[in-house]
């Protein structure tokens, strides 16, 4: 297992959760990382991306201003701080990683990633 996600749970709307992803990739600092989510009955979508070693960040419009992606290369960890959660944030959250060509490289599609965590469930109640 190269990526392990954790931190999901049940939270009320307006609450916060922090997801963590532990990587066992040797060259983690050369990997771009991202969080995806898949809501029930919907396709998987990218939520946030962070370049390598600590490159630029990207957020899907629906989470801008509420979610923050960060990484700690020394610990080989990626985090997703989620604030002001809404019921529509409910879903299975996956961390993903891939070797990045440059620090400016970013990848928005799931098919561009070759390393995936097992997913952690986030449920936001109204």
Secondary structure, 3 states (H helix, E strand, C coil): CCEEEECCEEEECCCCEEEEEEECCCCHHHEEEEEEEECCCCCCEEEEEECCCCCCEEECHHHCCCEEEEEECCCCEEEEEECCCCHHHCEEEEEEEEECCCCCCCCCCHHHCCEECCCEEEEEEC
